[in-house]
Amino acid sequence: MHRSPLKIMWRLAKHLGSLSVLMPIAICAGVLGNVAASSVPVLGTLAVAKLVSGNITISYKLIALLAVLCGVSRGILRYLEQYLNHYIAFKLLATLRIKIFDALRNLDVSKLEDKKKGGLLTILTSDIETLEVFYAHTISPISIALITSSISTILIWIIAGFELAITAISGYLVLGLIVPKFINRMLIKGGDEYRKHLSEYNSWFLDNIKGIREIVMKNAGSMKVEEVNKRSTNLSTLMKKQNEKTSRANSIIQLIASSVTVIVLIIAILIMKKNNYSEGFAIIGFAIFISTMGPVIALAALPSNLAHTFASANRFLDLLDEKPSVPIVVNGLDFEFDKLEVNNLSFGYDEDLILSSVTFKLEKGKIIAIVGQSGSGKSTILKLLLRERDKKGGEILYNGQDVDKINTKSLLQNITLINQTTYLFDETIEYNLRIANLDASDLEITRACDAAAIGDFVASLENGYKTKVGMLGDKLSAGEKQRLGLARAFLRGSPVILLDEPTSNVDASNENIILNAIKKIKEEKAIIIVSHRESTAAIADKVYKLENGFLIETKNVEKINN
């Protein structure tokens, strides 16, 4: 979503929260620091004006003392301002990352599956770090520029008169308002395009790192190197174009700032000429103006510094604003599973139905299998049971309560899904198991592994449960990974287990081990197996075939055994 710079800055400022208390202190330190810094050349000009005009009665000694005090104060106040701004910024970066994780946690699995992992990684790292520019180098400078220019205009009016004050405020408005608007239009598109391509590059690179084994085995390294160079060159070209635009923008700012300075100087000279150079107040007014231009020039240059920041902020805000396709239920009902009834369930996109009048029942101690061709909608049934999709019609009743009225947290506590591919983190076996139950004891972990027929294998390893499984579990076979996934589900302790093609990636031996492990825990659980293999369905009490959106009971366990 494209947002205006003002809207982006407002949204980002709202995330300050309790840290907003420190921001006014940082701004005050910045304003006072700039006033102190501006006072040094103004006091020097005052000393020169004293030589020209006899109307200035302040002593040279006092002027020198004030200049020294202002110089020292400037250093202290500048340090305080920068310290507070960076303290706020880095505290907020941690908070914003937590907000991203909260936003991802609130999205349903289907939406998360659609997200490019490299893009999410870019938001969490590069984009968030870019926002530091806004919190540390934008809020204070804007406020400082507004306050400082207002104070200096009033002082110029009092000291040098109405004409010079109007000229000064006109210069401030051109530099602080009109120029930034023009520069932003010049740079914003390039910043958006660069961040988008950077995100796509990171996603592509992460995908290729995951597939490095395939690249090596297929001798595709040279092709990938060529593609890396091509993508890197494209990214570098975009950055070069943006840097060229930024350089032109900075040149425009300096040209306009110089022009404004010359105009104010001319007005000051004309005022002095009008008074026959008998008073030095006009030149003091000019000194005030030129010494306070720094914050306003910094304001004019903000779009140059913020081009990437606004692009990053847009991506960050897009993620925060994204809504789950199925809203999370928090004020509904909790339950402890006893039975499941699915009546006339239908699902589809627009007018196209994938499922029609699907009906079945499930109780503890029972296993049902749903077989069918790939793409027939088998996995969709499991997603509907987990409420990852909104049903079009019919009922999904847990203990007689509609799934739409059940708290999402309670639903996930009662149901565990095992996918055809078990994702393992590049951590120890114990770590990968314990994420299913953080409070699990060592004995519970061992029992879960024994139940999944993986305990003896883990015990045979040199480091046992402390063995690292490697990136994506590469140190384990497909069967071992799937059995660890099964152990993870057993450790979770949910009364309902949904298995989506649990044996599709394993050989016959591992399939037999996995199916026997499932059979052994049958009495304690209610189990649904989705598979295109009839051999997997052999352990089921009831078998349903899904075809053309309709679910039909085909045979029971006795018929299969016969």
Secondary structure, 3 states (H helix, E strand, C coil): CCCCHHHHHHHHHHCCHHHHHHHHHHHHHHHHHHHHHHHHHHHHHHHHHHHHCCCCCCCHHHHHHHHHHHHHHHHHHHHHHHHHHHHHHHHHHHHHHHHHHHHHHHCCHHHHHHCCHHHHHHHHHHHHHHCHHHHHHCHHHHHHHHHHHHHHHHHHHHHHCHHHHHHHHHHHHHHHHHHHHHHHHHHHHHHHHHHHHHHHHHHHHHHHHHCHHHHHHCCCHHHHHHHHHHHHHHHHHHHHHHHHHHHHHHHHHHHHHHHHHHHHHHHHHHHHHHCCCCCCHHHHHHHHHHHCHHHHHHHHHHHHHHHHHHHHHHHHHHHHHCCCCCCCCCCCECCCCCEEEEEEEEEEECCEEEEEEEEEEEECCCEEEEECCCCCCHHHHHHHHCCCCCCCEEEEEECCEEHHHECHHHHHHHEEEECCCCCCCCCEHHHHHHCCCCCCCHHHHHHHHHHCCCHHHHHHCCCHHHCECCHHHCCCCHHHHHHHHHHHHHHHCCCEEEEECCCCCCCHHHHHHHHHHHHHCHHHCEEEEEECCCCHHHHCCEEEEEECCEEEEEEEHHHHHC
